[in-house]
Amino acid sequence: MSKALVGLIGGTGMGDALAGHLTGIKSHEIDTPFGRPSAAILVGRFGSRDVAFLNRHGDGHRLNPSRIPYAANIFALKRLGVRTIIASCAVGSLRHRIAPGHMVAVDQFIDKTFRRQGSFFDACCAAHCEMADPVCSRIHDAMVKTAGALKVKTHPKGTYVCMEGPQFSTRAESLMHRTWGGDLIGMTALPEAKLAREAQVCYSLIALVSDYDCWQAHETGKEKQTLLAEILGNLKKATDNGLELIRAVLAGDAELVDEACPCRRSLDLAVWTRADAIDPHERERLKVLFQ
């Protein structure tokens, strides 16, 4: 598989929309040491670029955020030759200025998850990757620059609070997330971004804003079906813009796969276990991560 392969992970909205824009598709069913991914990975072309697409929630949106096999997803993409991931997800906004229908090029995370496998190395060794800057600055900057040229409303940065779910926040939690400095609330970006760093894969995330989180009360008198229709409409608008942005990034002249990127060397100083103390079977089992 080409080392220039770019991975696309589609979340709510984008997961179904992206698949319809690929051509020359080959479907890959992949077993990993961490089980099977959310769905078959589709390798094909998006415009002029070879890509590997994964629907995060699985076919028919059958997996809730806590049941997504994040480790299998990232491992399978890496095994196929993916070295850069552009991911998308639907989010609620924690800020007035980030309105429904907007997009955000996420640059920071706050992790509130607790039921998910957060590392590849639990059975192998003690590995501690740097996460101060959790997305690839090269890909992030390329997305922001491209969005500006397209006149697509994209905020150039934002802090994503990732909660466990699958229930939404209480109002007290939503207000607390705002005091923490959170800009967005969602359920799927972590441990995905952390696992991408452990896999030495460049990772970036475009967030699609569907509504304001519950810190902002809904307009009184509106029926629930009307509110739901508005949320879905906002998500559709952001998804369409996200597709336009991803298409333009893939078609642009930015170096999306760069072996000199620091993301591609994130394990250089991360493994603290002595080499002779690592089980050779585990080392072999996880060798894909070190490539």
C-alpha positions, 0 to 999 in steps of 0.5 A, a space after each residue: 500500500 502506498 505510504 502516501 495514503 491519507 486516512 479519513 474517519 467520518 463521524 456523525 453525518 460525515 460517516 455516510 456522506 464521505 463514502 459516496 464521494 470515493 471512486 475505485 473502491 476496494 473494501 478491506 476487512 482487517 483483523 487486528 490484535 485489538 479486534 475488528 474495526 468499526 466497519 470495513 475500510 474502503 480504499 479508493 480515490 477522493 478526487 486525485 488522492 488515494 485515501 482509506 475511509 473508515 466510518 467511525 460508528 459502523 454501518 447504519 450508525 450502530 456503535 455508540 461512542 463507548 463501543 467504538 473500537 478505537 484501538 482497532 480502527 487506528 491499528 487497521 488504518 496504520 497497517 493499510 499504510 495510512 500515515 495521516 488521518 483527517 477525522 470529522 465529528 459532530 459536536 455541541 457548542 459551548 460558546 456563543 461565537 461558535 454557532 450551529 452550522 460552523 466548523 472548528 479546526 480542533 487544536 486541544 482536548 480535555 479527556 473525560 472518558 473512562 470506559 475505553 482502551 486508551 493505549 496500545 501498550 497496556 500488555 507490552 510496556 510503559 509508553 508515555 507519548 507527548 500530548 501537549 499539542 495533540 493534533 498535527 500542526 502541519 495538517 491543522 494549518 493546511 485545513 485552516 488555510 484552505 478553509 479561509 480560501 474557500 470562505 467556509 466558516 471555520 474557527 481556527 482553533 478550539 478545545 474539545 471536551 470529550 465526555 463518555 456518554 452516551 447520554 448528553 451533559 447535564 446543565 451543571 456539567 455543561 456550565 462547568 465545561 465552559 469554566 474549564 475553557 472548553 469550546 466544544 463538547 463531543 463523545 468520539 475524539 478520544 482516545 482516537 487522537 491519543 492512539 493516533 499519536 501512539 501509532 506515529 500517525 499525523 492526526 487532525 480533526 474538523 468538528 461540525 457544530 450541530 447545536 449549542 450544548 444545554 448551557 444555552 436554553 432552547 427557544 421556548 415554545 418550540 416543539 421537539 420535532 422542530 428542534 430536531 429538524 433544526 439540529 439535523 439541518 445545521 449538521 447537514 450544512 456543516 457536513 456539506 462544508 466539511 466535504 468541500 473542505 476535505 476535498 480542497 485539502 486533498 487537492 491542495 499542494 500541502 504535504 499531507 504525508 511527511 516522514 520528517 514530521 515529529 508525529 512520525 517519531 512520537 515513540 522515539 522517547 516514549 517507551 520507558 521499559 528496558 528492551 530486554 524486559 519487553 515480551 518478544 511476542 508483544 513486540 512483534 504483535 505491535 510492530 506496525 505501530 513502530 513503522 
